[in-house]
Amino acid sequence: MEIENTDELSLLQQRTLRTLVAGLIPAGAGMTAAYSAAAVLGEELTNSETLGGLAAASATVGSAFATLWLARLMVTYGRRPGLLMGYVTASVGSLIAMAAALTSWYLLLIPGLLGVGVGSASSLAARFAAADLASPDHRARAIGTLVWSSTIGAVLGPTIGFGPAKRLAKIISIPELAGPYLISAILFAISATIIHLWLRPDPLVVSGGLGTSKKDRGFKEAVTSIAGSSIGKLAVGSMAVGHIVMVGVMTMTPLHMNDGGHELEIIGFVISLHIIGMYAAAPAIGWLVDRVTAGPILATGGVMLFIGAEMASHTEPSESAGVFVGLFLIGLGWSCGLIASSALLTNEFEGSIRVRVQGLADTIMSASGGAAGLGSGLMVSMTDYKTLCHYVAFIGLVPVLGFLLLLFRTHKTRNSSSEIR
């Protein structure tokens, strides 16, 4: 199904964006409500901080493993079935996690949070769905709009999870920590309903991106496609690096500030400012990517990651200004890298292979973040927070070096072509 009329396609794109934003907001709130209660519930059920942390990490693991599965669904059936299945799985996972709170059985919490992580993978994939019908010079803006809408859910989720959800739990006489998961299940169900009813026609079907070609060899071809594309490698590398720096520093910052005697409100404000940096400027970043191309914005994001991590590295536990500014810059750098890289992938690849590449890129990004979360704790235990941030800062420069190398190769190729002529 293809629409040739430009005006009709533009109207369909606007409707698609509205539907995706409407679906993403409750899903984002459901995700953060579930995640914010995970470690607390895990520790309460086991009296172990380690198992509490493992429960929280399960959501990230679920997201990493689900991206390829969802991309396979989408490339075969379309965006709507893939997003719908992801949100339904997350709703069921929330109910399983709620059952863990009701029965005090920790082993139910892990699969429940793995299911919740599938909802996170769906929300990541939604940003690519926003670009399916966008014109090439508006794709980054569409992606930025979806990233920005995540702010609302990210901010509302913990508030709902520890406010109305607890009151609801008391009213219906269930454990307090079962409340966030009941709310989360409802929110994911709302997202699934919105996608099912209104994401029609399917943007991937309209754009002709289903995997109908006999030459489509699945994700082995996606790996080969990324490996054979300088732009593809730069984009995926930038997404992975952004997640490594962001997760690595953010995970250990609350402990660093707590060691310095900061109030929990101050620590929470630092994390909130970091989240604002991640999401709030996304539409403006998307506009810049469309105006000046993705490469310079991607490199700028890498510079911000470096400066932000270095500022955090030079901040004493008893101080806070460097961490405030540093984490905000890391969030902003992450946003630049994510939006610019997503636009690069969308423009570089065509048809069904584009969806598979997008899924593989998100898997690599999520896995990198998970590894950074685990590795940061180990590194701090062996050294300290300052050392962690210092070395992570240099990882942030990898996209900058990659972009400069790509410019050099492009310039060299053009000169060679001129000599041949």
C-alpha positions in Angstrom: 0.0 0.0 0.0 1.6 3.3 -1.1 0.3 6.8 -1.1 1.6 9.0 -3.8 -0.4 12.2 -2.9 2.0 14.4 -0.9 -0.8 16.2 1.0 -2.5 12.9 1.9 0.9 11.4 3.0 1.6 14.5 5.2 -1.8 14.2 6.9 -1.2 10.5 7.5 2.2 11.2 9.0 0.7 13.8 11.4 -2.0 11.3 12.5 0.7 8.6 13.0 2.8 10.9 15.1 -0.2 11.8 17.3 -1.1 8.2 17.8 2.5 7.2 18.6 2.9 10.0 21.1 -0.5 9.2 22.7 0.6 5.5 23.1 4.1 6.3 24.3 3.1 8.6 27.2 1.2 5.9 29.3 3.8 3.3 28.3 6.6 5.5 29.5 4.8 6.1 32.8 4.1 2.4 33.2 7.8 1.6 32.6 9.2 4.0 35.1 6.5 3.2 37.7 7.5 -0.5 37.4 11.2 0.2 37.4 11.2 2.6 40.3 9.7 -0.1 42.6 11.7 -3.0 41.3 14.8 -2.8 43.5 12.8 -1.9 46.6 10.4 -4.9 46.1 13.2 -7.3 45.3 15.1 -6.3 48.4 11.9 -6.5 50.5 11.2 -10.1 49.3 14.8 -11.4 49.8 16.5 -9.0 52.3 19.3 -8.7 49.7 20.4 -5.5 48.0 22.1 -7.6 45.3 18.9 -9.5 44.4 17.0 -6.2 44.5 19.5 -4.8 42.0 19.2 -7.9 39.9 15.4 -7.5 39.8 15.8 -3.9 38.5 18.4 -5.0 35.9 15.9 -7.6 34.6 13.9 -4.9 32.9 17.0 -3.7 31.0 17.8 -7.3 30.0 14.2 -7.8 28.8 14.5 -4.7 26.6 17.8 -5.9 25.1 16.5 -9.3 24.2 13.1 -8.1 22.9 14.4 -5.6 20.3 15.3 -8.3 17.8 12.1 -10.2 18.3 10.0 -7.1 17.9 11.9 -6.1 14.8 11.2 -9.5 13.3 7.5 -9.1 14.0 7.5 -5.6 12.5 9.4 -6.5 9.3 6.9 -9.4 8.7 3.6 -7.9 9.8 4.1 -4.2 10.3 4.7 -1.7 13.1 1.3 -1.9 14.7 1.4 -5.7 15.5 5.0 -5.3 16.8 4.2 -2.4 19.1 0.9 -4.0 20.2 2.6 -7.3 21.1 5.3 -5.4 23.0 2.9 -3.4 25.1 0.6 -6.4 25.8 3.7 -8.4 26.9 4.6 -5.6 29.2 1.1 -5.5 30.7 1.2 -9.2 31.4 4.7 -8.9 32.8 3.5 -6.2 35.2 0.7 -8.5 36.4 3.3 -11.2 37.0 5.4 -8.8 39.0 2.3 -7.8 41.0 1.8 -11.5 41.7 5.3 -11.6 43.2 4.4 -8.8 45.6 1.1 -10.5 46.5 2.7 -14.0 47.1 6.1 -12.8 48.3 7.6 -15.1 45.7 10.8 -13.5 44.3 11.1 -15.9 41.4 7.9 -14.4 39.9 9.5 -10.9 40.0 12.3 -11.7 37.5 10.1 -12.9 34.6 7.6 -10.1 35.3 10.3 -7.4 34.9 11.7 -9.1 31.9 8.2 -8.7 30.4 8.1 -5.1 31.5 11.4 -4.6 29.6 9.6 -5.6 26.4 7.5 -2.5 26.8 10.6 -0.4 26.9 11.9 -2.0 23.7 8.5 -1.2 22.0 8.9 2.5 23.0 12.4 2.6 21.5 11.0 1.1 18.3 8.3 3.7 18.2 10.8 6.4 17.3 11.6 4.6 14.1 7.9 4.1 13.3 7.6 7.9 13.6 10.1 8.3 10.7 8.6 5.7 8.3 6.3 8.2 6.6 8.4 11.3 7.2 10.1 13.0 4.3 14.0 12.7 4.4 14.3 16.3 5.6 11.8 15.8 8.5 12.8 12.4 9.8 15.0 13.6 12.6 12.3 16.0 13.8 9.8 13.1 13.9 12.2 11.0 15.9 12.9 13.9 18.2 9.2 14.4 18.8 8.9 10.8 20.0 12.0 11.1 22.2 10.6 14.3 23.7 7.2 12.7 24.5 9.1 10.1 26.6 9.8 13.0 29.1 6.2 13.1 30.2 6.1 9.4 31.1 9.5 9.3 32.6 8.6 12.2 35.0 5.1 10.9 35.8 6.0 7.2 36.3 7.8 7.4 39.7 5.3 9.9 41.0 2.4 7.6 40.1 4.3 4.6 41.4 4.9 5.9 44.8 1.8 8.2 45.1 -1.6 7.2 43.7 -0.5 3.5 43.2 0.2 3.1 46.9 -3.1 4.7 47.9 -4.9 2.4 45.4 -3.1 -0.6 47.0 -4.4 0.4 50.4 -8.0 0.9 49.1 -8.1 -2.6 47.6 -6.2 -4.2 50.4 -3.1 -5.4 48.6 0.6 -4.8 49.5 1.8 -1.3 48.8 4.5 -2.4 46.4 1.9 -4.3 44.4 0.3 -1.0 43.6 2.9 0.3 41.1 2.6 -2.9 39.1 -1.2 -2.8 39.0 -1.0 0.8 37.7 1.8 -0.2 35.2 -0.3 -3.1 33.8 -3.2 -0.7 33.3 -1.0 2.0 31.6 0.6 -0.6 29.2 -2.9 -1.9 28.4 -4.0 1.7 27.5 -1.0 2.1 25.2 -1.7 -1.3 23.5 -5.3 -0.2 23.0 -4.3 3.2 21.4 -1.9 1.5 19.0 -4.4 -1.2 18.1 -7.2 1.2 17.4 -5.6 4.2 15.8 -2.2 3.2 14.2 -4.0 2.6 11.0 -3.0 2.3 8.2 0.3 0.8 9.4 3.1 3.3 8.6 5.6 0.5 7.7 3.1 -1.1 5.3 2.4 2.3 3.6 6.1 3.0 3.2 6.7 -0.4 1.7 9.1 -1.7 4.4 7.7 -5.2 4.9 10.1 -8.1 4.4 8.5 -9.6 1.3 11.7 -10.0 -0.7 13.1 -13.5 -1.2 16.6 -12.0 -0.9 15.9 -10.9 2.7 18.2 -13.1 4.8 17.2 -11.8 8.2 19.5 -10.4 10.9 22.6 -12.0 9.4 22.1 -9.5 6.6 21.6 -6.7 9.1 24.9 -7.5 10.7 26.6 -7.6 7.2 24.8 -4.4 6.2 26.1 -2.5 9.3 29.6 -3.9 9.0 29.7 -2.9 5.3 28.5 0.7 5.9 30.8 3.4 7.4 27.7 5.4 8.3 26.0 2.4 9.8 29.0 1.6 12.0 29.2 5.3 13.1 25.5 5.4 14.0 25.4 2.2 16.0 28.7 3.0 17.7 27.4 6.4 18.7 24.2 4.9 20.2 26.2 2.3 22.2 28.7 4.9 23.4 26.0 7.3 24.5 24.3 4.5 26.5 27.6 3.4 28.1 28.5 6.9 29.3 24.9 7.8 30.4 24.2 4.6 32.3 27.7 4.2 33.7 27.8 7.6 35.3 24.1 7.9 36.2 24.1 4.5 38.0 26.8 5.5 40.5 26.1 9.2 40.9 23.4 8.7 43.7 25.9 6.6 45.7 28.6 9.2 45.2 26.4 12.0 46.4 25.0 10.0 49.3 28.6 9.4 50.5 29.0 13.2 50.5 26.0 13.6 52.8 23.6 15.1 50.3 19.8 15.0 51.0 17.8 12.6 49.0 15.8 15.5 47.5 19.1 17.0 46.1 20.1 13.6 44.6 16.6 13.2 43.1 16.9 16.7 41.6 20.2 15.8 39.9 18.6 12.8 38.3 15.6 14.8 37.2 17.8 17.4 35.6 19.7 14.6 33.9 16.4 13.2 32.5 15.4 16.7 31.3 18.7 16.8 29.4 17.9 13.5 27.9 14.5 14.3 26.6 13.3 17.9 26.8 15.5 19.3 24.0 14.8 16.4 21.6 12.5 18.4 19.1 15.1 21.1 18.8 17.9 18.5 18.3 15.8 16.8 15.6 15.3 20.2 13.9 19.1 20.8 13.9 19.8 17.4 12.5 17.5 18.0 9.6 19.0 21.5 9.1 22.8 20.8 9.4 22.8 17.0 8.8 23.3 14.3 11.5 27.1 14.0 11.6 28.0 17.3 13.2 25.2 16.9 15.8 26.4 13.4 16.6 30.0 14.7 17.1 28.7 17.5 19.3 26.9 15.0 21.4 30.2 13.1 21.9 31.9 16.3 23.0 29.1 16.9 25.5 29.4 13.4 26.9 33.1 14.0 27.4 32.7 17.4 29.1 29.8 16.2 31.3 31.7 13.1 32.5 34.9 15.1 33.2 32.9 17.6 35.2 31.4 14.8 37.3 34.9 13.3 37.6 36.3 16.6 39.2 33.4 17.0 41.7 34.0 16.1 45.3 31.3 14.0 47.1 30.4 16.9 49.3 29.9 19.2 46.3 27.1 19.2 43.8 27.5 21.9 41.1 29.8 19.8 38.8 27.5 16.8 39.1 24.4 19.0 38.3 25.9 20.4 35.1 27.8 17.3 34.2 24.8 15.0 34.3 22.7 17.5 32.4 25.3 17.7 29.6 25.6 13.9 29.5 21.8 13.7 29.1 21.9 16.3 26.3 24.8 14.5 24.6 23.0 11.2 24.8 20.0 12.9 23.1 22.1 14.3 20.3 23.7 11.0 19.7 20.5 9.0 19.8 18.5 11.3 17.5 21.3 11.8 15.0 22.2 8.1 14.9 18.6 7.1 14.5 18.2 9.5 11.6 21.5 8.2 10.0 20.2 4.6 10.2 16.8 5.5 8.7 18.4 7.4 5.8 21.2 4.9 5.1 19.1 1.7 4.7 16.0 0.9 2.7 13.0 -1.5 2.9 12.8 -4.4 5.3 16.6 -4.4 6.0 16.1 -1.0 7.6 13.8 -2.4 10.2 16.2 -5.3 11.0 19.2 -2.9 11.3 17.1 -0.6 13.6 16.3 -3.6 15.8 19.9 -4.8 15.9 21.1 -1.3 16.7 18.7 -1.0 19.7 19.8 -4.4 20.9 23.5 -3.3 20.8 22.6 -0.1 22.5 20.6 -1.7 25.3 23.2 -4.4 25.9 25.9 -1.8 26.1 23.9 0.1 28.7 23.3 -3.1 30.7 27.0 -3.9 30.6 27.9 -0.3 31.7 25.5 -0.5 34.6 27.1 -3.7 35.9 30.6 -2.7 35.1 30.3 0.8 36.8 29.6 -0.8 40.1 32.6 -3.1 39.8 34.9 -0.3 38.7 33.9 2.0 41.6 34.4 -0.9 44.1 38.0 -1.3 42.7 38.8 2.4 42.3 36.4 5.3 42.9 33.6 7.4 41.2 36.1 10.0 39.9 38.2 7.4 38.1 35.0 5.8 36.6 33.8 9.2 35.2 37.3 10.1 33.9 37.8 6.9 31.8 34.1 6.9 30.7 34.6 10.5 29.4 37.1 9.3 26.9 34.7 6.7 25.6 32.4 9.6 24.9 34.9 10.9 22.3 34.6 7.8 20.1 31.8 9.2 18.0 33.8 12.4 17.5 36.8 10.4 16.2 34.5 8.3 14.1 32.9 11.3 12.5 36.3 12.9 11.7 37.5 9.7 10.2 34.4 9.4 8.0 35.0 13.0 6.8 38.6 12.2 6.0 37.7 9.1 4.0 34.9 11.0 2.2 37.3 13.8 1.3 40.0 11.4 0.2 37.5 9.5 -2.0 36.4 12.7 -3.7 39.9 13.7 -4.4 40.7 10.3 -5.9 37.6 10.6 -8.1 38.7 14.0 -9.3 42.2 12.7 -10.2 40.6 9.8 -12.3 38.5 12.3 -14.2 
